[in-house]
Amino acid sequence: MISNIEIKNCASFSPEGVTIEDLKKVNFIYGANGSGKTTISNVIADISKYKESRIDWKNDREIQTFVYNRNFVDDNFSDNSSLKGVFTLGKDEKDTKDTIATKKTEIAKLQENIEINMKKIEGNEDSKKEKENQLESYCWNIYSKLKNDFKTAFKGSSQKKNFKDKCKLQVNNTSDLLELDKLKEKSKRIYDSSTETKEEVLKIDFKDIKEIESNSIWTTKIIGKKDVEIASMIEKLDNSDWVKQGRIYFKKNDGACPFCQQSAERLKSLLSEYFDETYLKQIKELKQQQSNYLSTTDNIVSQIETLIQSENTDIDNIRLKELLDLLTSKIDKNKLNISSKIKEPSSEIIIAELAEEQDLIDALIEKANDEIKLHNDTVKNITKEKNNLKNEIWRYVYEEIHLHYDDYKKENEIFNKAIDGLKKSTDNNTTKKDNLTEDITKLEHKNTGVKQTKTEINALLKRVGFTSFKLIEATEEKGSYQIVRQNGDRVERTLSEGEKTFITFLYFYHWLKGSFDKESITIDRVIVFDDPISSLDSDVLFIVSYLIRELINKIRKNSDNIKQIIILTHNVYFHKEVTYNKGKGNQPLKDETFWIIRKENDFSKIKLYEKNPIQTSYELLWQEVKEKQNSVTIENTLRRIIENYFKMFGGISIDDILNSLDDEDKIIANSLLSWSHAGSHGVDDDLYVASDNQNKLKVFKNIFDKTHHIEHYKMMMGENKDS
C-alpha cells in the first residue's frame, strides 16, 4: 500500500513540490481540470519517469499499480487495434475458485501476521536503538569529563558511536584499575614530560652535624683549678667567668688591682695558676666546636638553597623551603647558645638536633628520586608504558560504565530474542505464503481464459442500454478482443465519446479482476481512477459509481487482492456518488482520506481535509429538506431539486413522471413539476398550499421511486439503502 507520494518539478508541480502523506486504504482527490490530477496518476503508474518524485510504500512492500487515466485509454483503445485479453478464472470452475479464495484468505492472514510481526520487529528495533542511544549518551558523558586529560588515549574514538563501541570492547580488559588521580599523574609523566633521562637529586650532607651536636663540650662547666688558694672563693661566688673577664682589665692596669690600685703580684700569680692549661684547652675545644658547627650548618643550608635555586620540578620546592626555614631557625638558636657558652664557659647549653628536619628533607629528596627513577624507566620503555597507560585508562572508563552497560546487555538480549523469534515466525509465514501463491498459480494456469471477461462486459453493456456494439474474441490474434457492431462490423472510429468512455472503464474494471497474463491474476494491486466519468448519462454514472463502491467494499473487507484505491475526479456528482457510504453520515471512516488539489500561482497545491469537503448547492437543497420539512418554502426547495436532478441527467419527460404516479399524487406532482410548464418559479407556485408538507414529501419520494432513482433519493437523505 502507498503511504506517501512526493511530486516535484514536473508538469504543474513546483521544484519544491507537494507531498500527499498518510494515505489510507481509500482516498478521494477532488480538483478542477488542469489542477494536476493526471500528473498524480501518471507518477503512480510509472514513477521511473519522474526522477525527482518519490513513492513510499507501507513496510517497504511495493505492489503493482493499475491506473485508469487518459494514457490507459490511449494505449489500449486506438481505432484499429485489438484489446488484450483479460485472463480470469472461468465462471463454472466453482471448486477451483473456492479453493483459490480459501488460499487467498490464508495468504491475507499470513500477510497480516507478517506485517504485525514486522511492526513488532520495528518496535523492538526502535527500543533497542533507544537503549543504544542511552548507552551512547552515558559513555559520551564520561568522555566529556576525561577528554582533556586523556586526549592521546582517546585518539580515534572522539565520535559518540566510536567511543561507545570502544567502551563495549573493554569487557575483557584486565589491566590494573587505578584511581583517576594516579592515571592523570601517569599520563602527565608519559606524555607531558621530557623524553630524556634525568639525574638523581643528591642527598644533603648531614654526616658531621650529629657528631658536633653530641659533643660533651656543650654541657661541660669550664672553670679554673680547684686546689688554688682563691678557688674556694671563686667557687663560692660562682663567678669564674666574671673573674676571667676581669683579668683583661688587670693586665691593662700593669698588674695593679683595677679596684684598689694596689700592686697585686700575688693575685696575678694565683689567677694564672687558677686558669691553668686544662682550662685553656677546654676553651680552645669550645671555640673549635663553635667553628665546626658554623661551617657545617652553613654548608647544609647552602646545599639546600642550591637545590631550591635549581627549580627541580621533581621535588616539592615549597615544602623544601618550609623545611629550610625550620632548619635555619634551629641553627640560629643553636648559634646564640654557643655564643653564650663562649662568653660564659662555665654555663651548660643544649644543642637542638637537626635530625627531624634531616629525615623530612631526606624523605622529600627520596620521593623526588623515586619519581625520577620512574621517569627514567618510562623513557627507557616508553612504547610499553604508553600502551599500558592506554589500557589502564580504558579499564577505568569501563569501570565507570559497567553497571549501565550490564543493564543494557540484559535488555538488549531480551530485544534480540524477541526479534529473532519474530523473524523466525515471519520467515515461516513467508514460506507458507509463497507455497500458497505457487498453488494458486498452478490452479490459475489450469482454469484461466479470456472468455469470461468478454461475457461479463457485454452483459453490463446490454444492461445499461449500449446494444449497438459488443466485444468478441479476435480471430487474428488469439487471446484478444475486438469491438464490433451487432452485424459483426468493426466499430473503427464510430464509437461516441460516451460509448468509448464506458467500455474503456468496463475493460479496466475487469482487468482488475484478472490480468493480461495467466501468472499475475491473483497478485496484490493498488488501483487508481483518474476521472472515469466524462459525458456519461445518469445510468452510466450510477453504474460506474456502484462498481467502484463495490471495489471499495472489497478493500475494506480485505476480501480481494486489491489493497488500496485512489480516486481523482473533477465531477461533483460523481464525487458525491462514489464517496457515499450508508450509515456513516458526514463522519469520515478511519480508512479514508479526502483531498482537494488546486492551482495557486500556476503551481499545484494539495490539502488534506478531516471529512469530505465537497458540498454543492444541490446538496444544500437536500440538507434543507432533511432539516426544515415544516418550512413554508419546502415546496420550492423540492421543485428546485427535481429541476436540477432531471434537467442534469435528462431522459425522463414530465409526462412520464406524472404517468408513473397515482391520481392523488398527480395533483401535488403537478405543482412540483410546474417549472417545466412556466419556465420559472412564479408567485402562484410558491403559494400553492392545497396539500400539507408531509404529502408533498411523500410525492417527492414517489417521483424518485417510480422513475427508478430511489437509490439517489436514499443517498441524499442519508437513509439506509436497504430500507
Buried (B, 14 or more C-beta within 10 A) or exposed (E): BBBBBBBBEBBBBBEEBBBBEEBBBBBBBBBEEEBBBBBBBBBBBEBEEBEEBBBBEBEEEBBEBBBBBEBBBEEBBEEEEBBBBBBBBEEEBEEBBEBBBEBBEBBBBBBEBBBBBBEBBEBBEEBBEEBBEBBBEBBBEBBEEBBEBBEEBBEEBEEBEEBBEBBBEBEEBEBEEBEEEEBBBBBEBBBEBEEEEBEBBEBBEBEBBEEBBEBEBBEBEBBBBEEBEBBEEBEEEEBBBEBBEBBEEBEEEEEBBBEEEEEBEEBBEBBEBBBEEEBEEBBEBBBEBBEBBBEBBEBBBEBBBEBBEEEBEBBBBEBBEEBBEBBBEBBEEBBEBBEEBEEBBBBEBEBEBBEEBBEBBEEBBEBBBEBBEBBBEBBEEEEEBBEBBBBBBBBBBBEBBBEBBEEBBEBBEBBEEBBEBBEEBBEEBBEBBEEBBEBBBEBBEEBBBBEBBBEBBBEBBEEBEBEBBBBEBBEEBEBBBBBBBEEEEBBEEEBEEBBBBBBBBBBBBBBBBBBBEBEBBBEBBBBBBBBBBBEBBBBBBBBBBEBBBEBBEBBBEBEBBBBBBBBBBBBBBBBBBBBBBBEBEEEBBEEBBBBBBBBEEEBBBBEBBEEBBBEEEBBEBBBBBEEEEEEEEBBBBBBBBBBBBBEEBEEBEBEEBBEBBEEEBBBBBBBBBBBBEEEEBEEEBBEBEEBEBEBBBBBBBBBBBBBEBBBBBBBBEBBEEEE
